[in-house]
Amino acid sequence: MKENRRSFVKKVALSSLFLPFGLPTNLGLGAIPKERKLRVALVGLGRYATRLAQGIALSQHCEVAGIVTGTPSKIPKWREKYDISENSVYNYENFDEIINNKAIDVVYVVLPNGMHKEYAIRAARAGKHVIVEKPMAITAAECEEIIAECNKAGVQLAVGYRLHFEPFNMEMMRLGREKVYGPVRHVEAALGYNTSGIDRNDWHLNAKLSGGGCLQNLGVYCIQGARYVTGEEPIAVTAQLAPVIHKDVFTEVEESIHWQMEFPSGATATCSASSAYPFDRLLASADKGIFELSPAISYGPFQGRTRGSETKSFEFPMTHHQQVQMDEMAKYLLNDKPFPSHISGEEGLKDMKVIDAAYKAAKTGKRVEIV
C-alpha cells in the first residue's frame, strides 16, 4: 500500500483529489493565484464554526471575511483572530445588508438545522453563493425551497460534506464504485456518541431547532456512506426507534435509531445512530471481499482495511477535513464553475428524502418507499 500512499500524496501536491464519481475535482479549472481568495462569511459562531474557521485559516484559497452572530461578546475575538473588517460584522437582524458588501463571496450557514432554510434563502437573495452545513435542512421540502431560491437568484449552493474530500472515505467510494471486490451486496454504517452529559439548553435537544435527534445530526453520515459506497440511491426504508436510556435528557428528540435501506440492485444497508452509546464504522461486503473503516466518520484517526484474497491496510495521510473541503470548493467558485453534483444542494435533498422516510417508517412501523 506504500505506493498507493505515495500516489495519493502526489495527487494532493498537484491539487487533483478525486471525486467519488472518478473525476478530478478541479477538472478543467484554471490555476488560482495565491493572492486570490474565496471570501467567506460564517453565519453562526458555535463549536463547528470554530473548527471550520480553523480550516479556512489553514487553506490556500479561502479566508474568513465576515461573521454573523447574535452574541456581541464574540465579535472582538473573532475580528482580531481573523482580521475581519468592522464593516463585515452582522447580526441576525441586519444580515440582509450583506447584499451591499462586495468583500464577501459566499455565505456559510453554520446555524442550528431549523434555521438553515431561512438564512440560506436570505443569503441567496443577497446575491451570495451559499454553503449549508449538513443536514441541509430539516425536511426535504425545505431543501427544495432552498434549491429553488438559489436557482432563482443565480447563485451556487453546496452542502458541507467534508468526507467527500477525505482520503480514507474516498478510498471506500472507489472500492465500491469500481467494484474492486465485485458488486457491493451489503453496507453497515454506524455513528454514535454518549452525549447524556450535554447542556440541557443545547439546540440539538430542541426539536424545533434541530428537526430531530441523532438521525439528523449523525445518521446523515451513515446515509451518505451507504450511498457513496454503493453508488446507488435507496428506494425504500424501514426503521426502529431504540428504547430511550436517558429519559431526562431526550424528551423532544430521538436518542437512538436503527434503520435499513434497500437499493435498486438488491444491495441493502443496515445503519444505526445514537446519542447514548459510541460506535463509528463503515463496512461494505462485496462478492469477493470486505472493505471497512473503523473509526470511519468522526475525526479519526481513521483506520481502514480490505479483506479479500489477502488483508491490506489503508495507508493515507491524515488531513484537516475543513481545510481540504474549503480549498476544493473554492476552486469552483473562484473559477466560476458549477459545483459537482456530489456536494450540491441536490445531494443534500437526496439525504433528506431518506431521513424523512426513516422517521415515517419508525413512526408507522411500515416499509416506506422513497420517491
Buried (B, 14 or more C-beta within 10 A) or exposed (E): EEEBBEEBEEBBEEBEBBBBEEEBBBEEBEEBEEEEBBBBBBBBBBEBBBBBBBBBBBBEBBBBBBBBBEEEEBBEEBBEEBEBEEEBBBEBEEBEEBBEBEEBBBBBBBBBBBBBBBBBBBBBBBBBBBBBBBBBBBBBEBBBBBBEBBEEBEBBBBBBBBBBBBBBBBBBBBBBBEEBBEEBBBBBBBBBBEBBEBEEEBBBBBBEBBBBBBBBBBBBBBBBBBBBBBBBEBBBBBBBBBEBBBEEBBEBBBBBBBBBBBBEEEBBBBBBBBBBBEBBBBBBBBEEBBBBBBBBBBEBEBEBBBBBEEEBEBBBEEBBBBBBBBBBBBBBBBEEBEBBEBBBBBBBBBBBBBBBBBBEBBEEEEEBEBE
